[in-house]
Amino acid sequence: MRELSMADIKHVLYGCAILGTGGGGSLQKGIEEVESVLDGRMVKMISVDEIEDKDIIACPYYVGSISPRDEISLKDLPVKHEFPSVESFQMLQSYMRTSFKAVVPTELGGGNTAVAFQVAALLDIPVVDADPVGRAVPEVQHTSFYLKAVPMVPFSLCNEFGDKLIVTSISSDEQAEEIVRAVAVASNNKVGVTSHPVVGKVFRESIVPGTLTLAWRVSRERENALKTGIDPVKNVVRALNGFLVFEGIALADAAWQDKGGFTYGEMKLEGTGKWKGHEMKIWFKNENLVSWIDGKPYVTSPDLIILLNKDDASPVINPYLKEGQKVSVVASPAPDMWRTPEAVELLGPRHFGFEIEFVPVERRVSNAL
């Protein structure tokens, strides 16, 4: 067990924002939400190995969208819950007549990882140093729990207006995605969810361990570089065991639209340095998922495509890339469990409608420019 201060948590969240591949929620809001409840206390973080066989773990998070909110239809509704994620967590405990041993983030991102810390702080339970993906992902079925056939149900939903649901049975995780996303759109674009209550023995076999420590290390390496005058992008690449795959300037603001509660779009970069004369395009559905160089497929999910501001290695969050912005594109291998045929089918380019074969980033880079 390790106790984390707010300074430690900021490093974790900053690293998660980098690992979030353009998604995972707002880093600034995530930090503010944890700071608002921590009040000088420490948050306990435990390793996967500290989970006992009969312990029950659950994932609290938010599902939402950045689409314009319908102020007219919602303006007269009073806010009843300041922390819908905490309410959903407690709802599920009550329904199951149990107490959850710990929380685990549903993904890595500045916003959604913060939810786990907020719940842990308010309920005085530990956070597990793990997550089910090793990155941020657009759909609720994009988890290692799905790959390991761990059921999502029962799961709970709560919005700020006090609307509450417990879902006890579902035809598929894909259908759960449709239901949760629809509730989010009807809930001021944000609904608190707690899902995947799972016993420790199964949990240990179904999770990506050590990801919060990795995020902390990525952020610390970036900070150390900035303090010592070293290129921070190189330090981030080293901490990720990743690759610098492109550098360039945004040719235009990111082109995007909100559809069905997802943020879809693409970014185009004009190469600089060794990439001068080449162009990179990146497609995102909340997160960066598919890329091309000069029209040819390049790095794709499940591997991580990370945009960093070139000067300080701060993460570029979708869809906020601006024309003329100088960026470095970093790619990092996905965790091993996300490179199996089943995982590639779930999170690879074909899942998103692209007839592109997933090729591991290390092979893509070896055949690159």
C-alpha positions as CSV (number, residue, x, y, z in Angstrom):
1,M,0.0,0.0,0.0
2,R,1.2,3.5,-0.8
3,E,-0.3,6.8,0.4
4,L,-0.6,9.5,-2.3
5,S,-0.6,13.2,-1.6
6,M,-2.4,15.7,-3.8
7,A,1.0,16.4,-5.5
8,D,1.3,12.6,-6.3
9,I,-2.3,12.5,-7.6
10,K,-1.7,15.5,-9.9
11,H,1.3,13.5,-11.4
12,V,-0.9,10.5,-11.8
13,L,-3.7,12.5,-13.5
14,Y,-1.2,14.3,-15.7
15,G,0.3,11.1,-16.9
16,C,-3.2,9.6,-17.4
17,A,-4.0,12.6,-19.6
18,I,-1.0,11.8,-21.7
19,L,-1.9,8.1,-21.8
20,G,-5.5,9.1,-22.6
21,T,-4.7,9.5,-26.3
22,G,-6.7,12.7,-26.6
23,G,-9.7,11.5,-24.5
24,G,-10.4,10.6,-21.0
25,G,-11.9,13.8,-19.9
26,S,-10.7,17.2,-18.7
27,L,-7.4,17.1,-16.8
28,Q,-8.1,20.5,-15.2
29,K,-11.6,19.5,-14.0
30,G,-10.3,16.2,-12.8
31,I,-7.6,17.9,-10.6
32,E,-10.2,20.4,-9.3
33,E,-12.7,17.7,-8.4
34,V,-10.1,15.7,-6.4
35,E,-8.8,18.8,-4.7
36,S,-12.3,19.8,-3.7
37,V,-12.7,16.7,-1.6
38,L,-9.2,15.8,-0.5
39,D,-8.8,18.5,2.1
40,G,-5.2,17.7,2.9
41,R,-5.8,13.9,3.3
42,M,-3.9,11.2,1.6
43,V,-5.5,8.6,-0.7
44,K,-4.4,5.0,-0.4
45,M,-3.3,3.1,-3.5
46,I,-2.9,-0.7,-3.4
47,S,-1.4,-3.1,-5.9
48,V,-3.3,-5.8,-7.6
49,D,-1.5,-8.3,-5.5
50,E,-3.0,-6.8,-2.3
51,I,-6.6,-7.8,-3.5
52,E,-7.9,-10.9,-1.7
53,D,-9.9,-13.6,-3.5
54,K,-13.2,-12.6,-2.0
55,D,-12.8,-8.8,-2.1
56,I,-15.2,-7.0,-4.5
57,I,-13.9,-4.2,-6.7
58,A,-16.0,-1.8,-8.8
59,C,-15.4,0.9,-11.5
60,P,-16.9,4.3,-11.0
61,Y,-16.8,6.8,-13.9
62,Y,-18.6,9.3,-15.9
63,V,-20.0,8.9,-19.4
64,G,-20.8,12.0,-21.4
65,S,-20.2,14.2,-24.4
66,I,-19.1,17.7,-25.2
67,S,-22.2,18.5,-27.3
68,P,-24.1,21.7,-26.6
69,R,-26.3,21.3,-23.5
70,D,-30.0,21.8,-23.9
71,E,-30.3,24.6,-21.4
72,I,-34.0,25.2,-22.1
73,S,-35.2,21.7,-21.2
74,L,-32.9,21.4,-18.1
75,K,-32.9,24.9,-16.6
76,D,-35.7,24.3,-14.2
77,L,-34.3,21.0,-12.8
78,P,-32.7,21.3,-9.4
79,V,-29.3,19.8,-8.8
80,K,-29.6,17.1,-6.2
81,H,-26.2,15.3,-6.4
82,E,-22.9,17.1,-6.4
83,F,-21.0,13.8,-7.0
84,P,-23.2,11.5,-9.1
85,S,-20.3,9.0,-9.4
86,V,-20.2,8.6,-5.6
87,E,-24.0,8.2,-5.5
88,S,-23.9,5.5,-8.2
89,F,-21.1,3.7,-6.3
90,Q,-23.1,3.7,-3.1
91,M,-26.3,2.7,-4.9
92,L,-24.6,-0.4,-6.3
93,Q,-23.2,-1.4,-2.9
94,S,-26.7,-1.1,-1.4
95,Y,-28.2,-3.1,-4.2
96,M,-25.7,-5.9,-3.8
97,R,-25.7,-5.7,0.0
98,T,-22.0,-5.5,0.2
99,S,-19.1,-3.1,0.7
100,F,-16.6,-2.7,-2.1
101,K,-13.0,-3.2,-1.1
102,A,-11.6,-0.6,-3.5
103,V,-12.2,1.3,-6.6
104,V,-10.4,0.9,-10.0
105,P,-10.4,3.5,-12.8
106,T,-12.4,2.4,-15.8
107,E,-9.7,3.9,-18.1
108,L,-6.7,6.3,-18.0
109,G,-7.6,9.9,-18.5
110,G,-7.3,13.2,-16.7
111,G,-11.1,13.2,-16.0
112,N,-12.2,9.6,-15.6
113,T,-9.2,8.5,-13.5
114,A,-9.9,11.4,-11.2
115,V,-13.4,10.0,-10.6
116,A,-11.8,6.9,-9.0
117,F,-9.7,9.1,-6.7
118,Q,-12.7,11.3,-5.8
119,V,-14.8,8.3,-4.8
120,A,-11.9,6.8,-2.9
121,A,-11.3,10.0,-1.0
122,L,-15.0,10.6,-0.1
123,L,-15.6,7.0,1.0
124,D,-12.1,6.4,2.5
125,I,-11.3,3.3,0.5
126,P,-8.2,2.6,-1.7
127,V,-7.6,3.0,-5.4
128,V,-6.1,0.0,-7.2
129,D,-3.0,0.6,-9.2
130,A,-4.5,-0.7,-12.4
131,D,-7.2,-0.2,-15.0
132,P,-8.8,-2.4,-17.6
133,V,-7.3,-0.8,-20.7
134,G,-4.0,1.0,-20.2
135,R,-5.4,4.1,-22.1
136,A,-8.7,5.9,-22.7
137,V,-11.3,4.3,-25.0
138,P,-14.6,5.5,-26.5
139,E,-17.0,2.7,-25.7
140,V,-17.9,1.1,-22.4
141,Q,-17.3,-2.4,-23.7
142,H,-13.7,-1.5,-24.5
143,T,-12.3,-3.1,-21.4
144,S,-10.3,-6.2,-20.4
145,F,-13.3,-7.3,-18.4
146,Y,-15.1,-7.7,-21.8
147,L,-12.2,-9.7,-23.1
148,K,-12.3,-12.0,-20.0
149,A,-16.1,-12.3,-20.1
150,V,-16.5,-10.5,-16.8
151,P,-20.1,-9.2,-16.8
152,M,-20.8,-5.5,-16.6
153,V,-24.0,-6.0,-14.6
154,P,-25.3,-5.1,-12.3
155,F,-24.4,-1.5,-12.9
156,S,-25.8,1.7,-11.6
157,L,-26.4,5.2,-13.1
158,C,-27.1,8.5,-11.4
159,N,-27.2,12.0,-12.8
160,E,-27.0,15.4,-11.0
161,F,-30.7,15.8,-11.0
162,G,-31.3,12.6,-9.0
163,D,-32.4,10.3,-11.7
164,K,-31.2,6.8,-10.8
165,L,-31.1,3.4,-12.5
166,I,-29.9,0.0,-11.6
167,V,-29.5,-2.3,-14.6
168,T,-29.6,-5.9,-13.6
169,S,-29.5,-7.7,-16.9
170,I,-28.3,-6.7,-20.4
171,S,-28.2,-8.5,-23.7
172,S,-24.6,-7.4,-24.4
173,D,-22.0,-4.8,-23.4
174,E,-22.6,-3.2,-26.8
175,Q,-26.3,-2.7,-25.8
176,A,-25.1,-1.3,-22.4
177,E,-23.1,1.3,-24.3
178,E,-26.2,2.4,-26.2
179,I,-28.2,2.7,-23.0
180,V,-25.6,4.5,-20.9
181,R,-24.8,6.9,-23.7
182,A,-28.5,7.7,-24.2
183,V,-28.9,8.4,-20.5
184,A,-25.9,10.6,-20.6
185,V,-27.2,12.7,-23.5
186,A,-30.5,13.1,-21.5
187,S,-28.6,14.0,-18.3
188,N,-26.9,17.3,-19.2
189,N,-24.3,15.2,-21.1
190,K,-22.9,13.6,-18.0
191,V,-24.0,10.6,-16.0
192,G,-22.2,8.8,-13.1
193,V,-21.8,5.1,-13.6
194,T,-20.5,2.2,-11.5
195,S,-20.1,-1.1,-13.2
196,H,-18.2,-4.4,-13.3
197,P,-18.4,-5.4,-9.6
198,V,-16.0,-8.3,-9.6
199,V,-14.4,-10.6,-7.0
200,G,-10.7,-10.3,-6.3
201,K,-9.7,-13.7,-7.8
202,V,-11.3,-12.8,-11.2
203,F,-10.2,-9.2,-10.9
204,R,-6.5,-10.1,-10.7
205,E,-6.8,-12.1,-13.9
206,S,-8.7,-9.5,-15.8
207,I,-6.9,-6.2,-15.3
208,V,-3.8,-4.3,-16.6
209,P,-1.7,-3.8,-13.4
210,G,0.6,-0.9,-12.5
211,T,-0.9,1.7,-14.9
212,L,-1.3,4.4,-12.3
213,T,2.4,4.1,-11.3
214,L,3.3,4.3,-15.0
215,A,1.2,7.5,-15.3
216,W,3.0,9.0,-12.3
217,R,6.4,8.1,-13.8
218,V,5.5,9.6,-17.2
219,S,4.5,12.9,-15.5
220,R,7.6,13.0,-13.3
221,E,9.9,12.4,-16.3
222,R,8.2,15.2,-18.1
223,E,8.5,17.5,-15.1
224,N,12.2,16.6,-14.5
225,A,13.0,17.4,-18.2
226,L,11.3,20.8,-18.0
227,K,13.3,21.6,-14.8
228,T,16.7,20.6,-16.2
229,G,16.3,21.9,-19.8
230,I,16.0,18.5,-21.4
231,D,13.6,17.9,-24.3
232,P,10.4,16.8,-22.4
233,V,9.0,14.9,-25.3
234,K,12.1,12.6,-25.3
235,N,11.6,11.9,-21.6
236,V,8.0,11.0,-22.1
237,V,8.8,8.7,-25.0
238,R,11.4,6.9,-22.8
239,A,9.0,6.6,-19.9
240,L,6.4,5.0,-22.2
241,N,8.9,2.7,-23.9
242,G,7.4,4.4,-27.0
243,F,8.3,6.0,-30.3
244,L,8.4,9.5,-31.7
245,V,6.5,8.9,-34.9
246,F,5.9,12.4,-36.3
247,E,6.4,16.1,-35.7
248,G,4.5,18.8,-37.4
249,I,2.2,21.8,-37.5
250,A,-1.6,21.6,-37.5
251,L,-2.8,22.6,-41.0
252,A,-6.2,23.7,-39.5
253,D,-8.3,23.5,-36.4
254,A,-9.4,19.9,-35.7
255,A,-12.5,19.2,-37.8
256,W,-15.1,17.5,-35.6
257,Q,-18.8,16.8,-34.9
258,D,-20.8,15.4,-32.0
259,K,-22.9,12.4,-32.9
260,G,-24.7,10.1,-30.6
261,G,-22.7,11.3,-27.6
262,F,-19.3,10.8,-29.2
263,T,-16.9,13.4,-30.6
264,Y,-15.8,12.4,-34.1
265,G,-13.1,14.2,-36.0
266,E,-9.8,14.3,-37.7
267,M,-6.6,16.3,-37.6
268,K,-4.1,17.1,-40.3
269,L,-0.4,17.8,-39.6
270,E,2.2,19.2,-42.0
271,G,5.6,17.6,-41.2
272,T,8.6,19.4,-39.9
273,G,12.2,18.3,-39.3
274,K,12.8,14.8,-40.6
275,W,9.1,14.7,-41.6
276,K,9.2,17.8,-43.7
277,G,7.3,17.3,-47.0
278,H,5.0,14.6,-45.4
279,E,1.5,14.9,-44.0
280,M,-0.1,13.0,-41.2
281,K,-3.8,12.5,-40.6
282,I,-5.3,11.3,-37.3
283,W,-8.9,10.1,-36.9
284,F,-10.6,10.2,-33.5
285,K,-13.7,9.0,-31.8
286,N,-13.2,10.7,-28.5
287,E,-9.7,9.2,-28.5
288,N,-7.1,9.0,-31.3
289,L,-7.6,5.7,-33.0
290,V,-6.3,5.6,-36.6
291,S,-3.5,7.5,-38.4
292,W,-2.1,7.8,-41.9
293,I,1.1,9.3,-43.4
294,D,0.8,10.5,-46.9
295,G,-2.4,8.5,-47.2
296,K,-1.0,5.2,-46.1
297,P,-2.1,3.5,-42.8
298,Y,0.2,4.1,-40.0
299,V,-0.2,3.6,-36.2
300,T,-3.7,2.4,-35.1
301,S,-5.5,1.3,-32.0
302,P,-5.1,-0.7,-29.8
303,D,-1.7,0.9,-29.8
304,L,-1.6,4.5,-28.3
305,I,-1.5,7.6,-30.6
306,I,-0.6,10.5,-28.3
307,L,-0.4,14.2,-29.4
308,L,1.9,16.4,-27.3
309,N,2.6,20.1,-27.6
310,K,6.1,20.2,-28.9
311,D,7.5,22.8,-26.5
312,D,6.4,21.3,-23.2
313,A,5.0,17.8,-23.9
314,S,1.6,18.7,-22.5
315,P,-1.2,16.6,-23.9
316,V,-3.4,17.8,-26.7
317,I,-7.0,16.9,-25.7
318,N,-9.6,16.3,-28.5
319,P,-11.0,18.2,-30.3
320,Y,-9.0,21.3,-29.3
321,L,-6.1,21.2,-31.7
322,K,-5.7,24.6,-33.3
323,E,-4.3,25.7,-36.7
324,G,-0.5,26.4,-36.5
325,Q,-0.1,24.4,-33.2
326,K,3.3,22.6,-33.1
327,V,2.9,19.1,-32.0
328,S,4.9,15.8,-31.5
329,V,3.1,12.6,-32.1
330,V,4.2,9.7,-29.8
331,A,3.1,6.1,-30.2
332,S,3.2,3.5,-27.5
333,P,2.6,-0.2,-27.6
334,A,-0.7,-1.4,-26.1
335,P,-0.5,-3.8,-23.1
336,D,0.0,-7.4,-24.3
337,M,-3.6,-8.5,-23.5
338,W,-4.8,-5.8,-26.0
339,R,-2.8,-7.2,-28.8
340,T,-4.5,-10.6,-29.0
341,P,-6.8,-11.3,-32.0
342,E,-9.9,-10.9,-29.8
343,A,-8.7,-7.6,-28.5
344,V,-7.8,-6.3,-32.0
345,E,-11.2,-7.2,-33.2
346,L,-12.7,-5.2,-30.3
347,L,-10.5,-2.1,-30.5
348,G,-8.7,-2.3,-33.8
349,P,-9.4,-0.2,-36.9
350,R,-12.0,-2.6,-38.3
351,H,-14.2,-2.1,-35.3
352,F,-14.4,1.6,-36.3
353,G,-15.2,0.9,-40.0
354,F,-11.7,1.0,-41.5
355,E,-10.4,-1.8,-43.6
356,I,-7.0,-1.6,-42.2
357,E,-4.9,-4.4,-40.6
358,F,-3.6,-3.7,-37.2
359,V,0.2,-3.7,-37.3
360,P,2.1,-3.2,-34.0
361,V,3.7,0.2,-33.8
362,E,7.2,-1.2,-33.5
363,R,6.8,-2.9,-37.0
364,R,5.2,0.3,-38.4
365,V,8.1,2.4,-37.2
366,S,10.7,0.0,-38.6
367,N,9.1,0.4,-42.1
368,A,8.6,4.2,-41.7
369,L,10.2,7.2,-43.4
